[in-house]
């Protein structure tokens, strides 16, 4: 589908494909990412990490490292002046491990030296005596195992009981499903520059998703007032959730204050795999009940999420997964129970889709299984149960906003299927020309999936964003701390101001913590609504003053809040969410039955967008999100072995390349303006990932006839299925 630009009287307003203000610099290689930063007198930082998933620290001797020429400092837990802990939701992760290490890659010390290789050699020279312990790596066992942390092993436990828990249906299907650990795999590893200031504070230039929360965690560890930790957003080379958590922020600030010199740190790819959170692996057991004509009666689910060593956002991720365990369907009865637990695996936290990805794979697999048991077309079954405005979630919350689920299903399923070439180019076969695929053993399959996810933060979280708009001499300046991580907020902010004030010249100031209050995190599909709403509110306040006859410079600051939400009750009932977004995906795959290789030929999608703010950016978000969904379905997994990461590189952790990407067909962008959202727009970044994985898995099942209850689907799951 081609989206028609709705031209406004001012060029580059809402509804047009306005160009990104940073686009030319990025394409030309002139854009400064955080890894490009430099300061006079700068030294280099490096982190020493634990080689064990669980061990006691018996002794640390930094003397050999300090004896190396060019080493300026070695810091450990004893050098942290404030609280030796940080955390996004709970302060449970040490800045440096002190008595024990709880995952492979946990920080033990940090070094500053005049060259990055010197810093690495110094790290290797630090003597750490460990007493290895038996790691706890099984999430199910962690629920009742002896605690591996003073806060216990269970991050969160949630029970949702909706309707009649004893209800049964005429037809019942069951399944157990697993999702592996996926990495965000952004192109630019973690990096930053900390500069000590004359006032005893520190200026931190960092690629992150949430400036103000980073600042507060750093200030707590350094025993500084928040105002003395000044953060400025540096160029971000992708995020997808992994930059919500602190990684190297405290380490380089501590080194900068310790040495009195600017400190720069850039993670290697292996360090990046070990130094940030990942998507939660999980195991889910489901039972669906339905009438003989295909009406859902009850959904039962049991979910266990492995949160790794520290809490991060495991609680909210579990809440999302449980809330959306039944999918975008009207379900009168449900019993869902979930746990998010602590293990000695790497910490897990936010990643695009935030709990809904795992749940979608399970509930859509169940819908296909139910359709087969009923002898019904899978698309028809979904249409029969499609949620609409006025229905209730299994949490009891009324869907008061737009919910065009049936329209998404119809438009996506109606898209023409790609033709099947009887003699395809070898490169178009599963495995490409490097494999001798027998064309007679290649099968095509088609799969379908639909998803639901919340927008913004939920369950009583005080979610807000602040923006300032200044109008002077016919030009506007926007100040907002929203992190631009590639999603296009800097473009959107310009479009909103152009639309409201009817001026073309709009400049976006650098995002920092010193000039404006928090904009919240760039996550949860929230910045379009929250920071977009803040920018719109400030711009309209400026407009009112101008229309009242005021001349000269006009400046207004606006703090935008969404409608209140409440935590879920003991039975999992409550108005926990603000609004919802939906998508449908249809995947076409070719599968080599002998080699177990999969080629995703095409993915068609229809998406609920509220209103298209920028057609080109919407398309980009859809294509990028589908790439990550394809990766999770058939390629991407962090391989764990007794708490050790076995594939911490892009040699062994495979992500889709241009050769792996399918043709993406946008069947429809459903524009039903969302009440309360700026210009009626919904965030579009997460839905492309959520149900695309489930659709690919369904298509592979269709091609092979195999159950395939786990993603990513590995070649051996297909080729050795009968062994």
C-alpha positions in Angstrom: 0.0 0.0 0.0 1.2 3.5 -0.8 0.5 6.1 1.8 -0.5 9.4 0.3 1.3 12.5 1.8 -1.3 14.9 3.2 0.3 18.2 2.4 -0.2 21.1 4.8 0.3 24.8 4.1 3.8 24.5 5.5 6.4 22.3 4.0 7.4 19.3 6.1 4.4 19.3 8.4 2.5 16.3 9.9 1.6 13.7 7.3 4.5 14.4 5.0 7.7 12.4 4.5 9.8 15.2 5.9 13.5 14.3 5.8 15.5 13.6 9.0 17.6 16.5 10.2 20.4 14.1 10.9 20.0 12.0 7.7 22.5 13.6 5.4 25.2 13.7 8.1 24.7 10.0 8.8 24.7 8.9 5.2 27.8 11.0 4.5 29.6 9.6 7.5 29.9 13.0 9.2 27.5 12.3 12.1 29.3 12.0 15.5 28.3 8.8 17.3 29.4 8.4 20.9 32.4 6.3 19.8 33.7 9.3 17.8 34.0 11.6 20.8 37.4 13.1 21.8 38.7 15.4 24.5 42.2 16.8 25.1 44.1 14.8 27.7 41.7 11.9 27.3 42.6 8.4 28.6 40.9 5.1 27.9 38.8 3.0 30.2 38.3 -0.8 30.2 36.3 -3.1 32.5 37.6 -6.3 34.0 34.8 -8.9 33.9 34.2 -12.2 35.7 34.9 -15.3 33.7 32.5 -17.3 35.9 28.7 -17.3 36.2 28.9 -17.8 39.9 31.8 -17.5 42.2 33.1 -16.0 45.5 35.8 -13.4 45.2 38.6 -14.4 47.7 41.1 -11.7 46.8 41.7 -8.8 44.4 45.3 -7.4 43.9 45.4 -4.4 41.6 49.2 -3.8 42.1 50.4 -5.6 39.0 48.1 -3.5 36.9 49.1 -0.2 38.5 52.8 -1.1 37.8 52.2 -1.1 34.0 53.5 2.1 32.4 50.6 4.3 31.1 48.1 3.1 33.7 46.4 6.0 35.5 44.0 4.2 37.8 42.4 0.9 38.8 39.2 1.1 40.7 37.1 -1.6 42.4 34.1 -1.8 44.7 36.1 -0.2 47.6 36.6 2.9 45.5 32.9 3.6 44.9 32.1 6.6 47.1 28.3 6.2 47.1 26.0 3.2 46.8 27.8 0.3 45.1 24.6 -0.6 43.2 22.3 0.5 40.4 19.3 -0.7 38.6 16.5 0.5 36.4 13.6 -0.8 38.4 15.4 -2.1 41.5 18.8 -1.2 42.8 20.2 -4.7 43.0 23.2 -4.8 40.6 26.7 -3.9 42.0 28.8 -1.2 40.2 31.6 -3.7 40.9 31.2 -7.2 42.3 32.6 -7.2 45.8 32.1 -10.6 47.5 30.5 -12.7 44.8 29.9 -12.6 41.0 26.6 -13.7 39.7 27.0 -13.9 35.9 29.7 -14.2 33.3 30.8 -10.7 32.4 30.0 -9.0 35.7 32.2 -6.0 36.3 35.0 -6.6 38.9 37.3 -3.6 38.3 37.8 -0.7 35.8 41.1 0.6 34.5 42.1 3.9 33.0 45.2 4.1 30.8 46.7 6.2 28.0 45.9 3.7 25.3 43.0 1.2 25.0 45.5 -1.8 24.5 47.3 -0.7 27.7 44.0 -0.7 29.6 43.3 -4.2 28.3 46.7 -5.5 29.3 46.3 -3.9 32.8 42.9 -5.6 33.2 44.6 -8.9 32.4 47.2 -8.2 35.1 44.8 -7.7 37.9 44.9 -10.7 40.2 41.5 -12.0 41.1 41.2 -15.2 43.1 37.8 -16.8 42.6 36.1 -19.8 44.3 33.8 -21.1 41.5 30.3 -22.1 42.7 27.6 -24.2 41.0 25.6 -21.8 38.9 21.8 -21.7 39.0 20.9 -21.6 35.3 17.4 -23.3 35.2 14.6 -20.7 35.5 12.0 -23.2 36.6 14.3 -24.5 39.4 15.0 -20.9 40.4 11.5 -20.4 41.7 12.1 -22.7 44.7 15.9 -22.9 44.8 18.1 -21.3 47.5 18.4 -17.6 46.9 21.5 -16.4 45.0 20.9 -12.8 45.9 19.8 -11.1 49.2 16.6 -10.0 47.4 15.6 -13.6 46.5 15.2 -15.4 43.2 11.7 -14.3 42.2 11.6 -10.8 40.6 7.9 -10.9 40.1 5.0 -13.3 40.3 1.6 -12.5 38.7 -1.7 -14.3 38.7 -4.5 -13.2 36.4 -8.0 -14.7 37.0 -10.7 -13.4 34.7 -14.3 -14.6 34.4 -15.0 -18.1 35.5 -11.8 -20.0 36.1 -13.7 -23.3 36.0 -15.1 -22.7 32.5 -14.4 -25.3 29.8 -14.9 -25.6 26.1 -16.0 -28.3 23.7 -12.6 -28.4 22.1 -9.3 -28.1 24.0 -5.8 -27.8 22.7 -2.5 -27.7 24.7 1.0 -26.7 23.9 4.3 -25.9 25.6 6.4 -23.2 23.9 9.9 -21.7 24.3 11.6 -18.6 23.2 15.4 -18.3 23.2 17.5 -15.4 24.4 17.8 -12.7 21.7 20.3 -9.8 21.6 19.4 -6.3 20.5 22.5 -6.5 18.2 22.7 -2.7 17.6 25.4 -1.6 15.2 27.2 0.7 17.6 28.5 -0.9 20.8 28.3 0.9 24.1 30.6 3.9 24.3 30.8 7.2 26.1 33.1 10.1 27.3 33.2 11.4 30.9 34.9 14.8 31.7 35.6 15.9 35.2 34.4 19.4 36.0 35.9 22.1 38.2 32.9 22.1 40.5 33.5 18.5 41.5 30.9 17.1 39.2 31.2 15.3 35.9 29.9 15.8 32.3 28.9 12.6 30.7 28.4 12.3 27.0 26.7 8.9 26.4 24.5 6.9 24.0 21.5 6.0 26.1 17.7 5.7 26.0 16.9 7.7 29.2 19.2 10.5 30.2 17.7 11.5 33.5 17.4 8.0 35.0 21.0 7.3 34.0 22.0 10.6 35.7 20.3 9.6 39.0 21.9 6.2 39.1 25.3 7.6 38.4 24.9 10.4 41.0 23.8 7.8 43.6 26.9 5.7 43.0 29.2 8.7 43.1 27.6 10.3 46.1 27.0 13.5 44.1 23.9 15.7 43.9 22.1 14.9 40.6 22.8 18.4 39.4 26.6 17.7 39.4 26.1 14.8 37.0 25.4 16.5 33.7 24.4 14.1 30.9 24.3 15.0 27.2 23.0 12.5 24.6 25.8 11.4 22.2 25.1 9.9 18.8 23.3 6.6 19.3 24.0 3.6 17.0 20.8 1.8 17.7 19.2 0.8 21.0 16.1 -1.5 20.9 15.9 -1.6 24.7 19.5 -2.5 25.6 20.5 1.1 26.4 17.8 1.6 29.0 20.1 0.0 31.6 23.3 1.5 32.9 26.4 -0.2 31.4 29.6 1.8 31.5 28.2 5.1 32.8 29.3 4.8 36.4 32.6 3.2 35.5 33.9 6.0 33.3 32.6 8.8 35.6 34.3 7.2 38.5 37.6 6.9 36.5 37.3 10.5 35.4 36.9 11.8 38.9 39.6 9.5 40.1 42.2 10.6 37.5 41.1 14.1 37.0 41.1 13.5 33.2 38.5 12.8 30.5 37.9 9.1 30.2 36.5 7.4 27.1 35.4 3.8 26.8 34.2 1.8 23.8 33.1 -1.8 24.2 34.2 -4.4 21.9 31.4 -6.5 20.4 32.1 -9.3 22.9 32.0 -6.9 25.8 28.7 -5.5 24.4 27.2 -9.0 24.4 28.2 -9.4 28.0 27.6 -5.8 29.2 24.0 -5.2 28.4 20.6 -6.9 28.9 19.0 -9.2 26.4 15.5 -10.4 25.5 14.2 -12.8 28.2 14.2 -16.5 27.3 11.0 -18.1 28.5 8.9 -21.3 28.7 5.2 -21.1 28.4 2.5 -23.8 28.8 -0.9 -23.1 27.3 -4.4 -24.6 27.2 -7.1 -23.1 24.9 -10.8 -23.9 25.2 -13.3 -23.1 22.5 -16.8 -23.9 21.3 -17.3 -26.2 18.2 -18.0 -23.1 16.1 -14.7 -21.5 17.1 -15.5 -19.1 19.9 -12.9 -18.8 22.5 -14.1 -19.8 25.9 -11.0 -19.8 28.1 -7.3 -19.4 27.9 -5.0 -20.9 30.5 -1.2 -20.1 30.6 1.8 -20.6 32.8 4.8 -18.5 32.0 8.4 -18.6 33.4 10.8 -15.8 32.3 14.5 -16.1 32.9 15.6 -12.6 34.1 19.2 -13.5 34.6 21.3 -12.2 37.5 19.7 -8.8 38.1 16.2 -7.4 38.0 16.3 -4.7 35.2 12.8 -4.6 33.8 11.9 -8.3 34.4 8.8 -7.3 36.4 7.2 -5.1 33.8 8.2 -7.5 31.0 6.3 -10.3 32.9 3.3 -8.1 33.4 3.1 -7.3 29.7 3.4 -11.0 28.8 0.7 -12.0 31.2 -1.7 -9.2 30.3 -1.4 -10.1 26.6 -1.2 -13.9 27.0 -4.5 -14.4 25.2 -3.6 -12.1 22.3 -5.9 -9.6 20.5 -9.0 -11.7 21.0 -12.2 -11.4 23.1 -11.7 -14.1 25.8 -14.4 -14.3 28.5 -12.4 -16.4 30.9 -8.7 -16.8 31.6 -6.3 -18.1 34.2 -2.7 -16.9 33.6 0.2 -17.3 36.1 3.7 -16.0 35.5 7.1 -15.8 37.1 10.2 -13.7 36.3 13.1 -15.2 38.2 16.8 -14.6 39.0 19.4 -17.0 37.7 23.2 -16.9 37.0 22.6 -16.3 33.4 23.2 -12.8 31.9 20.7 -10.1 32.9 17.7 -9.7 30.7 15.5 -6.6 30.3 13.9 -4.5 27.6 13.9 -5.4 24.0 11.5 -4.3 21.2 8.1 -5.9 22.0 8.8 -6.1 25.7 7.1 -9.4 26.8 4.5 -9.3 24.0 6.9 -11.0 21.6 7.2 -14.2 23.8 3.4 -14.3 24.5 2.5 -13.7 20.8 4.6 -16.7 19.7 2.6 -18.9 22.2 -0.9 -17.6 21.7 -0.6 -17.6 17.9 0.8 -21.1 17.9 -2.2 -22.1 20.0 -4.6 -20.4 17.6 -3.2 -22.4 14.7 -3.4 -25.6 16.7 -7.0 -24.8 17.6 -7.9 -24.1 14.0 -6.6 -27.5 13.0 -8.6 -29.2 15.8 -11.7 -27.4 14.6 -11.1 -28.0 10.9 -11.3 -24.2 10.5 -9.2 -21.8 8.4 -6.7 -20.1 10.8 -7.6 -16.6 9.5 -11.3 -17.2 9.9 -10.8 -18.4 13.5 -8.9 -15.2 14.2 -11.6 -13.1 12.7 -14.3 -14.8 14.7 -12.6 -13.8 17.9 -11.0 -10.5 17.0 -11.1 -7.9 19.7 -12.8 -4.6 19.1 -13.4 -1.3 20.9 -15.6 -2.0 23.9 -14.2 -5.4 24.6 -12.3 -6.2 27.7 -8.8 -7.6 28.2 -8.3 -10.6 30.5 -7.3 -8.0 33.1 -10.9 -6.6 32.9 -9.8 -3.4 31.4 -12.1 -1.9 28.7 -10.7 -1.2 25.3 -11.7 2.4 25.0 -9.4 3.4 22.1 -9.2 2.2 18.5 -8.9 -1.6 18.0 -9.1 -2.4 14.2 -8.1 -6.0 14.7 -10.6 -7.5 12.2 -9.6 -4.9 9.5 -5.9 -5.8 10.0 -6.7 -9.5 9.6 -8.8 -9.0 6.5 -6.4 -6.6 4.7 -3.3 -8.6 5.5 -4.7 -11.9 4.5 -6.1 -10.5 1.3 -2.7 -9.3 0.0 -1.7 -11.3 -3.1 0.7 -14.1 -2.4 4.1 -14.1 -4.2 4.3 -16.4 -7.2 6.3 -19.6 -6.8 9.1 -19.8 -9.4 9.3 -23.4 -10.6 13.0 -22.9 -11.4 14.3 -20.3 -9.0 17.7 -18.8 -9.1 20.0 -20.8 -6.8 20.5 -17.8 -4.6 16.8 -17.7 -4.0 16.8 -21.2 -2.5 17.2 -21.9 1.2 20.9 -21.6 1.9 21.7 -19.8 -1.3 24.2 -21.1 -3.8 26.5 -22.4 -1.1 24.2 -25.4 -0.5 23.1 -28.1 -3.0 19.4 -27.9 -2.3 17.3 -30.4 -4.1 14.4 -28.4 -5.5 12.1 -31.4 -5.1 12.8 -31.3 -1.4 12.0 -27.6 -0.9 8.5 -26.9 0.4 6.6 -23.6 0.6 4.6 -22.6 3.6 2.3 -19.7 4.6 1.7 -18.6 8.2 -0.4 -15.9 9.8 -0.2 -14.1 13.2 -1.8 -11.1 15.0 -0.5 -9.1 17.9 -1.4 -6.7 20.7 0.8 -4.5 22.8 0.4 -1.6 25.2 1.6 1.9 24.5 3.5 3.9 27.1 4.3 2.9 30.7 1.7 1.2 32.8 0.5 -0.1 36.2 0.5 3.3 37.9 3.9 4.5 36.7 4.1 8.3 36.7 4.8 8.7 33.0 5.5 12.2 31.7 7.6 14.1 29.2 8.7 17.7 29.2 9.4 19.9 26.1 10.2 23.6 25.5 9.4 25.5 22.3 10.9 29.0 21.6 9.7 31.1 18.7 11.9 34.0 17.6 12.3 35.8 14.3 10.1 33.3 12.5 12.1 30.3 13.6 11.4 27.8 16.3 13.7 25.9 18.7 12.6 22.7 20.4 14.3 21.5 23.6 13.4 18.0 24.8 15.5 15.3 26.5 13.9 12.5 24.4 16.7 10.2 23.3 16.9 10.0 19.5 18.1 6.4 18.9 17.2 6.2 15.2 13.4 6.0 15.6 13.0 9.5 14.1 11.7 11.6 17.0 13.9 14.6 15.9 12.0 14.6 12.6 8.6 14.2 14.3 9.2 17.1 16.7 10.0 19.4 13.8 6.9 18.3 11.9 4.6 18.9 15.0 6.0 22.4 15.5 5.7 23.2 11.8 2.1 22.0 11.8 1.1 24.0 14.9 3.1 27.2 14.4 3.2 27.2 10.5 6.9 27.9 10.4 9.3 25.9 8.4 12.6 26.7 10.2 12.6 24.4 13.3 15.8 23.5 15.1 16.2 20.6 17.6 18.5 21.4 20.6 20.8 18.8 22.0 19.2 16.5 24.5 20.6 16.8 28.0 19.8 16.8 31.7 20.8 20.4 32.4 18.4 22.4 30.2 15.1 20.5 30.5 13.3 18.0 32.8 12.9 14.4 31.9 11.3 13.1 28.7 11.2 9.5 29.9 12.8 6.6 28.1 12.8 6.1 24.4 11.0 2.8 24.8 7.5 1.3 25.1 6.4 3.0 21.8 5.9 6.1 24.0 7.8 9.0 22.5 5.4 9.8 19.7 2.6 10.1 22.2 4.5 11.4 25.3 7.2 13.6 24.0 5.3 14.4 20.8 2.4 15.5 23.1 4.8 17.6 25.1 6.1 19.3 22.0 2.6 19.9 20.7 1.5 21.3 24.1 4.4 23.7 24.2 3.9 24.8 20.6 0.2 25.4 21.1 0.9 27.5 24.2 3.3 29.6 22.1 0.6 29.8 19.4 -2.0 31.1 21.9 0.3 33.9 22.9 1.1 34.8 19.3 -2.6 34.8 18.4 -3.3 37.1 21.4 -1.1 39.7 19.7 2.2 39.1 21.5 5.3 39.8 19.4 9.0 39.2 19.8 10.5 36.0 21.4 7.9 33.7 22.9 8.9 30.6 24.9 6.8 28.0 26.6 7.5 24.7 28.5 4.9 22.0 28.7 4.8 18.8 30.8 2.7 16.1 29.2 1.0 13.3 31.1 -1.2 10.4 30.0 -4.3 9.3 31.7 -3.7 7.6 35.0 -3.2 3.8 35.2 -3.4 1.5 38.2 -1.4 -1.5 39.3 -3.1 -4.9 38.8 -4.9 -6.3 41.9 -4.2 -9.6 43.5 -6.4 -11.3 40.9 -4.6 -9.5 38.0 -7.6 -7.2 37.4 -7.3 -3.5 36.8 -6.8 -0.6 34.4 -3.1 -1.0 34.0 -2.6 0.4 30.5 -3.2 3.6 28.6 -3.9 2.3 25.1 -3.0 -0.5 22.7 -1.6 -1.1 19.2 -2.2 -4.0 16.9 -0.6 -5.6 13.9 -1.1 -8.6 11.6 1.6 -10.4 9.6 1.5 -13.1 6.9 4.8 -14.9 6.2 5.7 -17.0 3.2 8.7 -19.3 3.5 10.6 -21.9 1.5 12.1 -24.8 3.6 14.7 -27.3 2.6 13.5 -30.4 4.3 16.9 -32.2 4.2 19.1 -29.4 5.3 16.6 -27.7 7.6 17.3 -24.3 6.1 14.6 -21.7 5.8 14.3 -18.8 3.4 11.7 -16.2 4.3 10.3 -15.2 0.9 7.9 -12.4 1.9 6.2 -10.9 4.9 2.9 -8.9 4.3 1.7 -6.7 7.1 -1.2 -4.5 8.1 -0.6 -2.2 11.1 -2.7 0.0 13.3 -1.0 3.4 13.3 -3.6 5.9 14.5 -2.4 8.4 12.0 0.7 8.3 9.7 2.9 11.2 10.8 5.7 10.5 8.4 5.2 7.8 5.7 8.8 7.1 5.0 9.7 6.7 8.7 6.7 4.4 9.2 7.9 2.2 6.4 11.4 2.2 7.9 10.2 1.2 11.3 8.1 -1.6 9.8 11.0 -3.0 7.7 13.5 -2.8 10.6 11.1 -4.4 13.1 10.4 -7.2 10.7 14.1 -7.9 10.3 14.4 -8.5 14.1 11.3 -10.7 14.0 12.7 -12.8 11.2 16.0 -13.0 13.1 14.3 -14.3 16.3 12.2 -16.8 14.2 15.0 -18.6 12.4 18.5 -17.2 13.3 19.2 -15.2 16.4 19.9 -16.8 19.8 22.5 -16.3 22.5 23.7 -19.8 23.2 24.1 -20.5 26.9 26.1 -23.4 28.4 26.1 -23.6 32.2 25.9 -19.9 32.5 28.6 -19.2 29.8 27.8 -17.3 26.6 29.2 -19.4 23.7 28.6 -17.1 20.8 29.4 -13.5 21.8 30.3 -12.3 18.4 28.7 -11.6 15.0 30.7 -14.6 13.7 28.6 -16.9 15.8 25.5 -14.8 16.7 23.7 -14.5 13.3 21.5 -11.6 12.4 19.6 -11.2 9.1 21.6 -9.4 6.3 20.2 -7.9 3.1 20.5 -11.4 1.6 18.3 -12.9 4.4 15.6 -10.2 4.4 12.3 -11.0 2.7 10.2 -8.8 0.5 8.1 -6.7 2.8 4.6 -5.8 1.6 2.6 -3.2 3.5 -0.9 -4.4 2.8 -2.5 -1.6 4.8 -1.8 1.1 7.4 -5.0 1.4 9.3 -5.5 5.1 10.2 -8.1 5.4 13.0 -7.0 8.4 15.1 -6.4 7.4 18.7 -8.3 9.6 21.2 -5.9 11.6 23.4 -2.8 11.0 21.2 -1.1 13.9 19.4 -2.8 14.1 16.0 -4.2 10.7 16.8 -0.9 8.9 16.1 0.3 5.7 17.7 3.8 4.5 18.1 4.8 2.2 15.3 8.2 0.7 16.3 7.3 -2.4 18.2 4.4 -4.1 16.4 6.5 -5.1 13.4 8.6 -7.4 15.6 5.9 -8.9 17.8 3.9 -11.0 15.4 6.3 -11.3 12.5 8.3 -14.0 14.4 5.1 -16.0 15.1 4.0 -15.7 11.5 7.4 -17.1 10.2 7.2 -20.0 12.7 3.6 -20.7 11.5 4.8 -20.7 7.9 7.6 -23.2 8.6 5.1 -25.5 10.4 2.9 -25.2 7.3 5.8 -26.2 5.0 7.0 -29.1 7.2 4.1 -30.4 9.1 6.2 -30.3 12.2 5.1 -29.0 15.6 8.1 -26.7 16.1 7.2 -25.3 19.6 10.4 -23.3 19.9 12.0 -20.2 18.3 14.5 -19.6 16.9 13.8 -22.7 14.7 17.2 -24.4 14.2 18.1 -26.5 11.1 18.3 -29.6 13.3 14.7 -29.0 14.5 13.7 -29.7 10.9 16.3 -31.9 9.4 16.6 -34.2 12.4 12.9 -34.1 13.4 12.4 -37.8 12.8 15.7 -38.9 14.4 
